[in-house]
């Protein structure tokens, strides 16, 4: 089985205008994400974007970008459009959907997510981390993964913005990095938004409601998602420290 990493990116952030091109240690953020994905060494890495400026930045750094329509409702739809042109024959069986605002993501956790599809019964792999900060347990912006199993691997039963499951025990912060089996992705983008997906505003619930199996690898840290100027400064500090 072969893997392809696709990074959806668009210039639509309202809290941090021009986010994909924001400078982090001398390079645009989207280029830093592309570098982390390349360092994972799981397969070719391509940025799927509707912005010529983003495409130019990636290509200037030596990467590859694929232009897509601007009207996609989700990153999954954007990468699927790009995939149909990049690989019309379906040679890549594992499709990594890596968000374009994770410049500090550890390449090793990308590899951990890809490895979940070694199990032929898994349709979709993702990641989680144990919540250690109390305020995150009730934060609706911290999505919780409810899953069966213990240790480093879980089978996802539900995703929610509320505090779950109830009772004593660890809570798992869901990390929005996905590795799709090709057939599962092709099926997913044809499905209408599900009722729970609309209610929770969580796209992955569409896959669960359709009967797809989602497994998660539990990793040590949640990669920093850059959404605000404060997040951007933190990302700069983290990558600057790594470069020393």
C-alpha positions as CSV (number, residue, x, y, z in Angstrom):
1,X,0.0,0.0,0.0
2,X,1.3,3.5,-0.9
3,X,0.6,6.8,0.7
4,X,0.1,10.3,-0.5
5,X,0.0,13.4,1.7
6,X,-2.4,16.2,0.7
7,X,-2.4,19.5,2.5
8,X,-5.6,21.6,1.9
9,X,-4.9,25.4,2.2
10,X,-7.0,28.4,1.5
11,X,-6.8,32.2,2.2
12,X,-10.0,32.5,4.1
13,X,-9.0,32.9,7.8
14,X,-10.8,35.9,9.5
15,X,-8.9,35.7,12.8
16,X,-5.5,35.7,11.1
17,X,-5.8,37.1,7.5
18,X,-3.3,35.6,5.1
19,X,-2.5,32.8,7.5
20,X,-0.9,30.3,5.1
21,X,1.7,32.8,4.1
22,X,2.5,34.1,7.5
23,X,6.2,34.1,8.1
24,X,7.6,31.5,10.6
25,X,11.3,31.5,10.9
26,X,11.9,32.8,7.4
27,X,9.4,30.7,5.5
28,X,5.6,30.9,4.9
29,X,3.6,28.7,7.3
30,X,2.3,26.5,4.5
31,X,5.9,25.7,3.6
32,X,6.7,24.8,7.2
33,X,3.8,22.3,7.1
34,X,5.0,20.9,3.8
35,X,8.4,20.4,5.3
36,X,7.1,18.5,8.3
37,X,5.1,16.3,6.0
38,X,8.1,15.6,3.8
39,X,10.1,14.7,6.9
40,X,7.6,12.1,7.8
41,X,8.7,10.1,4.7
42,X,5.4,8.4,4.1
43,X,5.0,9.4,0.5
44,X,4.8,12.4,-1.9
45,X,3.5,15.6,-0.4
46,X,1.2,18.0,-2.4
47,X,-0.6,21.2,-1.3
48,X,-4.2,21.5,-2.6
49,X,-5.2,25.1,-2.8
50,X,-7.4,27.7,-4.5
51,X,-4.8,30.4,-4.1
52,X,-2.1,31.2,-6.7
53,X,0.0,32.9,-4.0
54,X,0.0,29.8,-1.9
55,X,0.9,27.6,-4.8
56,X,3.7,30.0,-5.8
57,X,5.1,29.9,-2.2
58,X,5.1,26.1,-2.1
59,X,6.7,25.8,-5.6
60,X,9.3,28.4,-4.8
61,X,10.4,26.2,-1.8
62,X,10.7,23.1,-4.1
63,X,7.3,21.6,-3.4
64,X,4.3,20.8,-5.5
65,X,0.9,22.4,-5.4
66,X,-2.4,21.5,-7.1
67,X,-5.0,24.1,-7.9
68,X,-8.6,23.4,-6.8
69,X,-11.9,25.2,-6.9
70,X,-12.6,27.9,-4.3
71,X,-16.1,26.7,-3.3
72,X,-15.3,23.5,-1.4
73,X,-17.2,23.2,1.9
74,X,-14.4,21.1,3.6
75,X,-10.8,20.1,3.3
76,X,-11.9,16.6,2.5
77,X,-13.7,17.8,-0.6
78,X,-10.7,19.9,-1.6
79,X,-8.2,17.0,-1.4
80,X,-10.5,14.7,-3.2
81,X,-10.7,17.1,-6.2
82,X,-6.9,17.3,-6.2
83,X,-6.5,13.6,-5.9
84,X,-8.7,12.9,-8.9
85,X,-6.2,14.8,-11.1
86,X,-3.0,13.7,-9.4
87,X,-3.9,10.0,-9.3
88,X,-6.8,9.2,-11.6
89,X,-5.8,5.5,-11.7
90,X,-6.0,5.2,-7.9
91,X,-2.4,4.1,-7.3
92,X,-2.3,5.6,-3.8
93,X,-4.3,3.7,-1.3
94,X,-3.7,5.8,1.8
95,X,-4.5,9.5,1.6
96,X,-3.2,11.7,4.4
97,X,-5.2,14.9,5.0
98,X,-2.9,17.2,6.9
99,X,-4.2,20.6,8.0
100,X,-2.3,23.5,6.6
101,X,-2.1,25.3,10.0
102,X,0.1,22.8,11.9
103,X,3.6,24.0,11.3
104,X,5.0,22.4,14.4
105,X,3.5,18.9,13.8
106,X,5.9,16.1,14.7
107,X,6.6,14.0,11.6
108,X,6.5,10.8,13.7
109,X,2.8,11.2,14.6
110,X,2.0,11.5,10.9
111,X,3.7,8.1,10.5
112,X,1.7,6.7,13.5
113,X,-1.6,7.7,11.8
114,X,-0.6,6.1,8.5
115,X,0.3,2.8,10.3
116,X,-3.2,2.5,11.5
117,X,-4.3,1.4,8.0
118,X,-2.1,-1.7,8.3
119,X,-5.3,-3.2,9.7
120,X,-7.4,-3.9,6.6
121,X,-10.6,-3.3,8.7
122,X,-9.8,0.3,9.4
123,X,-11.3,2.9,7.0
124,X,-9.9,6.0,8.5
125,X,-7.0,6.7,10.9
126,X,-6.6,9.7,13.2
127,X,-4.9,10.8,16.3
128,X,-5.6,11.8,19.9
129,X,-3.8,12.9,23.1
130,X,-4.7,12.6,26.8
131,X,-6.0,15.9,28.1
132,X,-3.8,17.2,30.9
133,X,-5.2,20.8,31.3
134,X,-8.4,20.9,33.4
135,X,-9.9,23.9,31.4
136,X,-9.7,21.8,28.2
137,X,-12.0,19.2,29.6
138,X,-15.0,21.6,29.3
139,X,-13.8,23.7,26.4
140,X,-16.1,23.2,23.4
141,X,-13.2,24.0,21.0
142,X,-11.3,21.0,22.3
143,X,-13.0,18.0,20.6
144,X,-13.1,14.8,22.6
145,X,-12.6,11.4,21.2
146,X,-14.7,8.7,22.9
147,X,-13.2,5.3,22.1
148,X,-12.9,1.7,23.2
149,X,-9.6,0.2,24.2
150,X,-6.7,1.4,26.3
151,X,-3.1,2.4,25.8
152,X,-1.8,3.7,22.5
153,X,-4.7,2.6,20.2
154,X,-8.4,3.2,20.4
155,X,-11.4,2.4,18.2
156,X,-13.5,5.6,17.9
157,X,-17.1,5.4,19.0
158,X,-18.0,9.1,19.0
159,X,-16.5,12.6,18.8
160,X,-18.0,15.5,20.7
161,X,-17.4,19.0,21.9
162,X,-18.9,18.3,25.4
163,X,-17.1,16.5,28.2
164,X,-17.2,12.8,27.5
165,X,-17.2,10.1,28.6
166,X,-18.7,10.7,32.0
167,X,-17.1,9.6,35.3
168,X,-13.5,9.2,36.4
169,X,-10.8,8.5,33.9
170,X,-8.8,10.1,31.1
171,X,-10.3,12.3,28.4
172,X,-8.9,12.2,24.9
173,X,-8.3,15.4,22.8
174,X,-9.0,14.6,19.1
175,X,-6.3,15.8,16.7
176,X,-7.7,16.6,13.3
177,X,-5.2,14.7,11.2
178,X,-6.8,12.0,9.0
179,X,-5.5,9.1,6.9
180,X,-8.2,7.8,4.6
181,X,-8.3,4.6,2.8
182,X,-9.0,5.6,-0.8
183,X,-12.3,3.8,-1.1
184,X,-13.5,5.4,2.2
185,X,-12.6,8.9,1.1
186,X,-14.4,8.4,-2.3
187,X,-17.5,7.2,-0.5
188,X,-17.4,9.9,2.2
189,X,-17.4,12.9,-0.2
190,X,-20.5,11.6,-1.9
191,X,-22.5,11.4,1.3
192,X,-24.6,14.3,2.5
193,X,-23.8,15.9,5.8
194,X,-25.2,13.8,8.6
195,X,-27.5,14.9,11.5
196,X,-24.9,14.5,14.2
197,X,-22.2,16.2,12.0
198,X,-24.4,19.2,11.6
199,X,-25.3,19.3,15.3
200,X,-21.7,18.9,16.7
201,X,-20.1,20.7,13.7
202,X,-17.7,17.7,13.3
203,X,-17.2,16.3,9.9
204,X,-15.8,13.0,11.1
205,X,-19.2,12.0,12.5
206,X,-20.5,11.6,9.0
207,X,-18.1,8.8,8.5
208,X,-19.1,7.1,11.8
209,X,-22.8,7.5,11.0
210,X,-22.1,5.8,7.7
211,X,-20.6,2.8,9.4
212,X,-17.0,3.5,8.7
213,X,-14.4,2.3,11.2
214,X,-12.1,5.0,12.6
215,X,-9.1,4.0,14.7
216,X,-6.9,6.5,16.6
217,X,-3.3,6.4,17.7
218,X,-2.7,8.1,21.1
219,X,0.3,10.4,20.9
220,X,2.1,12.4,23.6
221,X,1.3,16.0,22.5
222,X,-1.3,17.9,20.5
223,X,0.4,19.8,17.7
224,X,-0.2,23.6,17.8
225,X,-2.9,24.7,15.4
226,X,-2.3,28.3,14.3
227,X,-5.6,30.3,14.4
228,X,-4.6,33.6,16.1
229,X,-1.7,36.1,16.3
230,X,-0.8,34.6,19.7
231,X,-0.7,31.1,18.2
232,X,1.6,32.4,15.4
233,X,4.1,33.8,17.9
234,X,4.1,30.5,19.8
235,X,4.8,28.6,16.5
236,X,7.7,30.9,15.8
237,X,9.1,30.3,19.3
238,X,8.8,26.5,19.0
239,X,10.4,26.2,15.6
240,X,13.1,28.7,16.5
241,X,14.0,26.6,19.5
242,X,14.1,23.4,17.4
243,X,16.5,25.1,15.0
244,X,19.1,25.9,17.7
